[in-house]
Amino acid sequence: MVQTNPSKKKSTFLLSEGILSEMKEVISARGIRSQNALVEEALRDYISRFKRELRRRQYLEASKDPLFLSDIQEIEKAFKRADAETAGMLR
């Protein structure tokens, strides 16, 4: 969840000179307001990709879990009539 006015906390990192040089190029080319803004944007993207990959692995694991699959079948059976009624309304 993104806060509208998130509190900021100072943190220090050691980065290679090459990365810092490339950061400046990206900041200039993309019109980003600061190194802090670029680092925050990059970390948000990285964290988002990490979480998406984690969910993908969890879904894959769940797809092999007999208890989970049984629960899904029970739910589908319980809603079969309602799903059929809704499908008929959409025609």
C-alpha positions in Angstrom: 0.0 0.0 0.0 1.4 3.4 -1.0 1.0 6.2 1.6 0.0 9.6 0.3 2.5 11.3 2.6 5.1 8.7 3.5 7.6 9.5 6.2 11.2 9.4 5.0 14.2 8.0 6.8 17.8 8.7 5.9 19.9 5.7 4.8 23.4 5.5 3.4 24.6 3.1 0.8 28.0 2.4 -0.8 27.7 2.1 -4.6 30.3 1.6 -7.2 31.5 4.7 -9.2 30.2 3.1 -12.4 26.6 2.7 -11.0 26.7 6.3 -9.7 27.8 7.6 -13.1 25.1 5.6 -14.8 22.6 6.9 -12.3 23.4 10.5 -13.2 22.9 9.6 -16.9 19.5 8.1 -16.2 18.5 11.0 -14.0 19.4 13.5 -16.7 17.8 11.5 -19.5 14.5 10.8 -17.7 14.2 14.1 -15.9 14.1 12.4 -12.5 14.4 15.0 -9.7 17.1 13.4 -7.6 19.2 10.3 -6.9 16.9 9.6 -4.0 13.9 9.5 -6.3 15.6 7.2 -8.8 16.7 4.8 -6.0 13.2 4.8 -4.5 11.6 4.1 -7.9 14.1 1.4 -8.7 13.5 -0.3 -5.3 9.8 -0.1 -5.7 10.1 -1.8 -9.1 12.4 -4.4 -7.8 10.2 -5.2 -4.8 7.1 -5.3 -7.0 8.8 -7.9 -9.3 10.0 -9.9 -6.3 6.5 -10.1 -4.8 5.0 -11.0 -8.2 7.5 -13.8 -8.6 6.9 -15.0 -5.1 3.1 -15.1 -5.7 3.7 -17.0 -9.0 5.8 -19.6 -7.1 3.1 -19.9 -4.4 0.4 -20.4 -7.0 2.5 -23.0 -8.7 3.0 -24.8 -5.4 -0.7 -24.6 -4.6 -1.6 -26.1 -8.0 0.2 -29.2 -6.8 -1.4 -29.4 -3.4 -4.1 -32.1 -3.2 -5.9 -30.4 -0.3 -6.0 -27.0 -2.1 -7.2 -28.6 -5.3 -9.9 -30.5 -3.3 -11.1 -27.2 -1.8 -11.3 -25.6 -5.3 -13.4 -28.5 -6.5 -15.8 -28.1 -3.6 -16.1 -24.4 -4.2 -16.8 -24.9 -7.9 -19.4 -27.6 -7.1 -21.1 -25.3 -4.5 -21.3 -22.4 -7.0 -22.1 -24.4 -10.1 -25.8 -23.5 -10.1 -25.2 -19.8 -9.5 -22.5 -19.8 -12.2 -24.9 -21.4 -14.7 -27.6 -18.8 -13.9 -25.2 -16.0 -14.3 -23.9 -17.4 -17.6 -27.5 -17.6 -18.8 -28.1 -13.9 -18.0 -25.0 -12.9 -20.0 -26.3 -14.5 -23.3 
